[in-house]
Each structure stands twice: as structure tokens, then as C-alpha cells.
Amino acid sequence: MKVAVVGATGMVGEVMLNVLEERNFPITELLLVASERSMGKKLTYKNEEYTVIGLEDAVAAQPDIAIFSAGGDTSLEWAPKFAEVGTTVIDNSSAWRMDPAKKLVVPEINASELTASDKIIANPNCSTIQLVMALNPLHKKYKMRRVIVSTYQSVSGTGVKAVQQMENEAAGVEGEMAYPYPINRNALPHCDVFLENGYTKEEMKLAREPQKILDDRTFSVTATAVRIPTAGGHSESVNVEFHNDFDLAEVRKLLSETPGVVVQDNPETNTYPMPIHANGKDEVFVGRIRRDETNPNTLNMWIVADNLRKGAATNAVQIAEYLVENHLVPNASEAIS
């Protein structure tokens, strides 16, 4: 199993390598790929040193799987080139997510839609993944009508430059700015760029991607996405209106029985999800589960997950695992034998 990690020197790329190692993904040959300025750099995987190569060399090597975390423009240009030589691309950017010809996959929900002919597979937005992980079992049972979500997103979602800005500001050091304003001791209602409708791209991803993943356009999602000064882990305040009424005990049971979801919900012991505890973990944590007393059939909950792991790297690796386990990529039989 020849695997390429494209964008290996970036923040998500680093986590990707950690996740591949932790989960012991079956790799016989690893290609670490990055932009021209990073070519020749040395990176370590499983105590072995690798030299970073460029995209042309990676395509020529014809890997079985290429996991991309290198930005939308790179994905648009290079994912088709990998696909042409028979590589299955799992792309972490927004480039292919809303392309009707490409699958948008959260393995616990819709991996069964994948086939051997899917050569470019889209990994959803980090905020979307944790949202649909909690919504999916509830939608199946009670049928959603409308979702209102407000996010509290970590600076790590922007990248290394943003984390450095926050740390510089906390230390009183002047440095390069990733945001138009200070982030330390602040909250910016501004994730990604603003669009003509007044929403940001991040907010529109949250509005559109759940419908595609759940293959259902009968419910609507509206979002406000906010950047806060945490280093790892996105949080979401979610209000869900259902067509059918629900029992809170049943809601907690449904969520706790959902693979990849952990319920942390006990106000008496101050038990609720927080990014400081979700950081470094692969699960999606749900708490503050309560009825909206102002509207019938409506639920409030709080969802937290590590945006670099389940929100990006872990979800992508889980897709790769599904491809191998179900023999949807070349050399899968040998890899798992």
C-alpha cells in the first residue's frame, strides 16, 4: 500500500502522520509531499526519516492513496492528476465538497456510498463533521426541520500563523497577524471570507454540507461562526427543531450508542464537553442536552471535537481505512493480509 500525504509539512499534515501511525495504517511505502519551498525537508514517521518530495514526483510514483491537506487551489490542480494515474484522493480542502459528482464522506454516516470508481473523495469541513456526527442519529429518529448553530472555533483551524498570533499576543510580543484584529482576549465573528449574502464561507459550509452528507434537503441549517482564543478544539451551540417530539432520556441514549460520539452531560457534577478535554481525542463530545422551552419539538445541545483530528486528519484516515477494508483501492488485499 503506497500512500502519499500531500501537505505533510502543514499543521493538519503533521496530525495526519500521527493518526496514521497511531492507527497502524498499512503502509509499505510512504511519500511525504509538499510545495516547492518545502522540498528536501526531513520528516520522521515511525522513527524513520523521510525526505519531502514535490507533487510531480508524487504523481509519477502512482500511489494507491493520496491524502490531501494542501489547500483548495492545490487540490483543484493536482487531485485530478493523481486520479488519472489510478490514485484515490481523499481531499481535506473545500475544493470538491459541493461537486455533485464527488462524495462528501463521514465514515460513520455514509462510507457505504463509496465505490472503487470514486477517485476523488471529499473530507467535510471540520465544524460540519462534529455537527453531523451528533445530528445523524437524531435526524433518523425525529426528522429535523431546522438547525441553528453558533460555533466557537479554535485558532488552529486557521493554521500555524494564527496559533502564533495568539501566543504572541498572550506573551505581549509583536508579530505577524493572521487576523485583522487581536485574537487574545477577543472573539471574532469572522471565520473565512465574507460572501455577498453577508455570511462567511465557513457559515455557508455549515449550511450546505450537512444536507449533502445526510442526503436530505428537507431540513435547513443557519450558522454564525466565531473564532475564539483556544488552541485546539471547536465548540458548537446547536438548536435543532424536529418534526416529531422526543424524550430527553432517549436522546441521550441514542447519542451514547452512536459510534464516535461520547455524551458528557451531568450539570450536577459540572460535566459537559470542553475543548481543553477534547483536544488530542478522536471522539465527538455532546452535552448540555436540554429541551428548548420556547419552541415545540426543539432541542439544545453543545458539541465539541478536536478540529485537527476528527475534524480533519482522523476522518480522512478513517475513509482510507474503509477503502482498504472494502477492497476499493489497488493492493488492498495484500495490505490487510
C-alpha positions as CSV (number, residue, x, y, z in Angstrom):
1,M,0.0,0.0,0.0
2,K,1.7,3.1,-1.3
3,V,0.4,6.2,0.5
4,A,1.1,9.9,-0.2
5,V,0.4,12.6,2.3
6,V,0.1,15.9,0.4
7,G,0.7,18.9,2.6
8,A,2.8,16.8,5.0
9,T,4.6,19.8,6.5
10,G,1.5,21.7,7.4
11,M,-0.5,21.6,10.7
12,V,-3.0,19.1,9.6
13,G,-0.3,17.1,7.7
14,E,1.6,16.7,11.0
15,V,-1.5,15.4,12.7
16,M,-2.3,13.1,9.7
17,L,1.1,11.4,10.2
18,N,0.4,11.0,13.9
19,V,-3.0,9.4,13.2
20,L,-1.7,7.1,10.5
21,E,0.9,5.9,13.0
22,E,-1.4,5.6,15.9
23,R,-4.0,3.6,13.9
24,N,-1.2,1.5,12.3
25,F,-2.5,2.1,8.8
26,P,-1.0,-0.5,6.4
27,I,1.7,1.4,4.6
28,T,4.5,-0.3,2.7
29,E,5.7,2.9,1.0
30,L,5.2,6.5,2.3
31,L,5.5,9.6,0.2
32,L,5.6,12.9,2.1
33,V,4.7,15.7,-0.3
34,A,4.6,19.4,-0.1
35,S,5.1,22.6,-2.0
36,E,8.4,23.5,-3.8
37,R,9.7,25.6,-0.8
38,S,9.4,22.6,1.5
39,M,11.0,20.0,-0.9
40,G,14.1,18.4,0.7
41,K,12.9,18.9,4.2
42,K,13.2,15.9,6.5
43,L,10.2,14.5,8.5
44,T,10.0,11.5,10.8
45,Y,7.4,8.8,10.6
46,K,7.6,5.6,12.8
47,N,11.2,6.6,13.8
48,E,12.2,6.6,10.1
49,E,13.4,9.8,8.4
50,Y,11.7,10.8,5.1
51,T,12.6,13.5,2.6
52,V,9.8,15.7,1.4
53,I,9.2,15.4,-2.4
54,G,7.2,17.6,-4.8
55,L,3.9,16.9,-6.4
56,E,5.2,15.9,-9.8
57,D,7.4,13.2,-8.3
58,A,4.5,12.0,-6.2
59,V,2.2,11.7,-9.2
60,A,4.9,9.8,-11.1
61,A,5.1,7.3,-8.2
62,Q,1.4,6.4,-8.7
63,P,0.4,5.9,-5.0
64,D,-2.6,3.8,-4.2
65,I,-4.0,6.6,-1.9
66,A,-3.2,10.3,-1.6
67,I,-4.5,12.2,1.4
68,F,-4.5,15.9,0.6
69,S,-4.3,18.7,3.1
70,A,-2.7,21.4,1.0
71,G,-5.4,24.0,0.2
72,G,-8.2,24.2,-2.4
73,D,-6.1,25.6,-5.3
74,T,-3.6,22.8,-5.0
75,S,-6.4,20.2,-4.8
76,L,-8.2,21.6,-7.8
77,E,-5.0,21.4,-9.9
78,W,-3.4,18.2,-8.6
79,A,-6.1,15.8,-7.4
80,P,-7.2,15.1,-11.0
81,K,-3.6,14.4,-12.0
82,F,-3.3,11.8,-9.2
83,A,-6.7,10.3,-10.1
84,E,-5.6,10.0,-13.8
85,V,-2.8,7.6,-12.7
86,G,-5.2,5.5,-10.7
87,T,-4.7,7.1,-7.2
88,T,-7.6,7.5,-4.9
89,V,-7.5,11.0,-3.5
90,I,-9.0,11.9,-0.1
91,D,-9.1,15.7,-0.1
92,N,-9.3,17.8,3.0
93,S,-9.9,21.2,1.3
94,S,-13.3,22.7,0.3
95,A,-12.4,22.3,-3.4
96,W,-14.6,19.2,-4.2
97,R,-17.1,19.1,-1.3
98,M,-20.1,20.5,-3.2
99,D,-19.2,19.0,-6.5
100,P,-22.3,16.8,-7.3
101,A,-20.0,14.2,-8.8
102,K,-17.9,13.8,-5.7
103,K,-18.8,12.0,-2.4
104,L,-18.6,14.0,0.8
105,V,-17.9,11.4,3.5
106,V,-18.1,11.0,7.2
107,P,-17.3,7.2,7.5
108,E,-19.7,6.6,10.4
109,I,-22.6,8.0,8.4
110,N,-22.1,7.4,4.6
111,A,-19.0,5.5,3.8
112,S,-21.2,2.8,2.3
113,E,-21.8,5.1,-0.7
114,L,-18.1,4.7,-1.8
115,T,-17.1,2.6,-4.7
116,A,-13.9,1.7,-6.5
117,S,-14.7,4.3,-9.1
118,D,-14.6,7.2,-6.6
119,K,-11.1,8.6,-7.3
120,I,-11.6,12.0,-5.6
121,I,-13.4,11.8,-2.2
122,A,-14.1,15.0,-0.2
123,N,-13.5,15.3,3.5
124,P,-16.1,17.7,5.1
125,N,-15.4,20.9,6.9
126,C,-14.2,20.4,10.5
127,S,-17.2,22.1,12.0
128,T,-19.6,20.1,9.8
129,I,-18.1,16.7,10.8
130,Q,-18.8,17.1,14.5
131,L,-22.2,18.6,13.8
132,V,-23.5,15.8,11.6
133,M,-22.0,13.1,13.9
134,A,-24.5,14.3,16.6
135,L,-27.3,15.2,14.3
136,N,-27.4,12.0,12.2
137,P,-28.9,9.6,14.8
138,L,-31.4,12.2,15.9
139,H,-32.5,13.1,12.4
140,K,-33.1,9.4,11.7
141,K,-35.4,9.2,14.7
142,Y,-37.1,12.5,14.9
143,K,-36.7,14.1,11.4
144,M,-35.0,17.6,11.5
145,R,-36.8,20.7,10.3
146,R,-34.3,23.4,11.1
147,V,-30.9,23.7,12.8
148,I,-29.4,26.9,14.2
149,V,-25.7,26.6,15.0
150,S,-23.2,29.1,16.6
151,T,-19.6,28.0,16.6
152,Y,-16.7,28.8,18.9
153,Q,-13.7,27.8,16.7
154,S,-10.1,27.3,17.7
155,V,-7.4,29.4,16.0
156,S,-5.7,26.1,14.9
157,G,-8.4,25.9,12.3
158,T,-6.8,28.9,10.6
159,G,-3.3,27.4,10.8
160,V,0.1,27.9,12.4
161,K,0.2,31.6,11.8
162,A,-3.0,32.1,13.8
163,V,-1.7,30.0,16.7
164,Q,1.5,32.0,16.7
165,Q,-0.5,35.3,16.7
166,M,-2.5,34.2,19.7
167,E,0.7,33.1,21.6
168,N,2.5,36.3,20.7
169,E,-0.4,38.4,22.0
170,A,-0.6,36.4,25.2
171,A,3.1,36.9,25.8
172,G,3.0,40.6,24.8
173,V,5.2,40.0,21.7
174,E,4.6,41.9,18.5
175,G,4.4,39.6,15.4
176,E,2.7,38.7,12.2
177,M,-1.1,38.9,12.2
178,A,-3.3,36.1,10.8
179,Y,-6.4,38.0,11.7
180,P,-7.4,41.7,11.1
181,Y,-7.7,42.1,14.9
182,P,-6.2,40.7,18.0
183,I,-7.5,37.2,18.9
184,N,-6.2,37.0,22.5
185,R,-9.0,38.0,25.0
186,N,-11.3,38.5,22.0
187,A,-13.9,36.8,19.8
188,L,-14.0,37.4,16.0
189,P,-17.4,36.6,14.3
190,H,-15.4,36.1,11.1
191,C,-14.3,32.6,10.0
192,D,-13.1,32.5,6.4
193,V,-14.1,35.3,3.9
194,F,-17.3,37.2,3.8
195,L,-19.7,36.5,0.9
196,E,-22.2,38.7,-0.9
197,N,-25.1,37.4,1.2
198,G,-23.4,38.6,4.4
199,Y,-22.4,35.1,5.6
200,T,-18.8,33.8,5.7
201,K,-17.7,30.8,3.6
202,E,-17.5,28.8,6.9
203,E,-21.1,29.6,7.7
204,M,-22.2,28.5,4.2
205,K,-20.3,25.3,4.5
206,L,-22.2,24.5,7.7
207,A,-25.4,25.3,5.9
208,R,-24.8,23.2,2.8
209,E,-22.6,20.3,3.7
210,P,-24.9,18.5,6.2
211,Q,-27.6,18.3,3.6
212,K,-25.2,16.5,1.2
213,I,-23.8,14.2,3.8
214,L,-27.2,13.2,5.1
215,D,-28.6,13.1,1.6
216,D,-31.6,15.2,2.6
217,R,-32.5,18.7,1.5
218,T,-35.7,18.9,3.6
219,F,-34.1,20.5,6.6
220,S,-32.2,23.8,6.8
221,V,-29.1,24.9,8.7
222,T,-28.2,28.5,9.5
223,A,-24.9,29.4,11.2
224,T,-22.8,32.0,12.8
225,A,-19.1,31.1,13.0
226,V,-16.9,32.7,15.6
227,R,-13.1,32.4,16.2
228,I,-12.1,32.3,19.9
229,P,-8.7,32.2,21.5
230,T,-8.4,28.4,22.1
231,A,-5.5,26.4,20.6
232,G,-7.3,23.1,19.8
233,G,-10.9,22.1,19.6
234,H,-14.1,23.6,18.1
235,S,-17.3,24.0,20.1
236,E,-20.8,24.5,18.8
237,S,-24.1,25.6,20.4
238,V,-26.8,23.8,18.4
239,N,-30.6,24.3,18.4
240,V,-32.5,21.6,16.5
241,E,-36.2,21.8,15.6
242,F,-37.7,18.4,14.8
243,H,-40.9,17.4,13.1
244,N,-41.5,14.8,15.8
245,D,-41.3,15.2,19.6
246,F,-38.6,13.5,21.6
247,D,-37.8,12.2,25.0
248,L,-34.6,13.5,26.6
249,A,-33.5,10.2,28.0
250,E,-34.0,8.6,24.6
251,V,-31.9,11.4,23.0
252,R,-29.1,10.8,25.4
253,K,-29.3,7.0,24.8
254,L,-29.3,7.4,21.0
255,L,-26.2,9.7,21.2
256,S,-24.3,7.5,23.6
257,E,-24.9,4.4,21.4
258,T,-23.6,6.3,18.3
259,P,-20.0,5.1,17.4
260,G,-17.6,8.0,17.7
261,V,-19.9,10.1,20.0
262,V,-19.4,10.5,23.8
263,V,-22.1,12.0,25.9
264,Q,-20.9,14.2,28.8
265,D,-24.0,15.6,30.3
266,N,-24.4,16.0,34.1
267,P,-25.0,19.5,35.3
268,E,-24.9,18.3,39.0
269,T,-21.2,17.4,38.6
270,N,-20.4,20.2,36.1
271,T,-19.9,17.6,33.4
272,Y,-20.0,19.0,29.9
273,P,-17.7,19.0,26.9
274,M,-14.9,21.5,26.6
275,P,-12.2,21.9,24.0
276,I,-9.4,21.6,26.6
277,H,-10.6,17.9,27.2
278,A,-11.4,17.2,23.5
279,N,-8.0,18.3,22.3
280,G,-6.0,15.3,21.1
281,K,-9.0,12.9,21.1
282,D,-10.9,11.5,18.1
283,E,-14.4,11.4,19.6
284,V,-17.2,14.0,19.3
285,F,-18.4,15.1,22.7
286,V,-22.0,16.1,23.3
287,G,-23.5,17.7,26.4
288,R,-25.9,20.5,27.8
289,I,-28.7,18.4,26.3
290,R,-32.0,20.1,27.1
291,R,-35.4,21.0,25.7
292,D,-35.8,24.4,24.1
293,E,-38.7,25.6,26.3
294,T,-39.7,28.4,23.8
295,N,-40.4,26.1,20.8
296,P,-42.1,22.7,20.5
297,N,-40.1,19.6,19.4
298,T,-36.8,21.6,19.8
299,L,-33.5,20.6,21.4
300,N,-30.5,22.5,22.6
301,M,-27.1,20.8,22.8
302,W,-23.3,21.6,22.9
303,I,-20.9,19.7,20.6
304,V,-17.1,19.8,20.9
305,A,-14.4,18.0,19.0
306,D,-10.7,18.3,18.1
307,N,-10.8,20.1,14.7
308,L,-7.4,18.8,13.6
309,R,-8.3,15.2,14.4
310,K,-11.9,14.1,13.8
311,G,-12.4,17.4,12.1
312,A,-9.7,16.7,9.6
313,A,-6.9,14.1,9.9
314,T,-8.8,11.2,11.6
315,N,-11.8,11.5,9.4
316,A,-9.6,11.3,6.3
317,V,-7.7,8.3,7.7
318,Q,-11.0,6.6,8.5
319,I,-12.0,7.0,4.9
320,A,-8.7,5.4,3.8
321,E,-9.3,2.5,6.2
322,Y,-12.7,1.9,4.7
323,L,-11.3,1.9,1.2
324,V,-8.7,-0.7,2.2
325,E,-11.0,-2.9,4.3
326,N,-13.6,-3.0,1.5
327,H,-11.0,-3.6,-1.3
328,L,-11.9,-0.3,-3.1
329,V,-8.2,0.6,-3.8
330,P,-5.5,-1.4,-5.6
331,N,-3.3,-3.6,-3.3
332,A,-5.9,-3.6,-0.6
333,S,-5.9,-7.4,-0.3
334,E,-2.1,-7.5,0.2
335,A,-2.3,-4.6,2.7
336,I,-4.7,-6.3,5.1
337,S,-3.5,-9.9,4.6
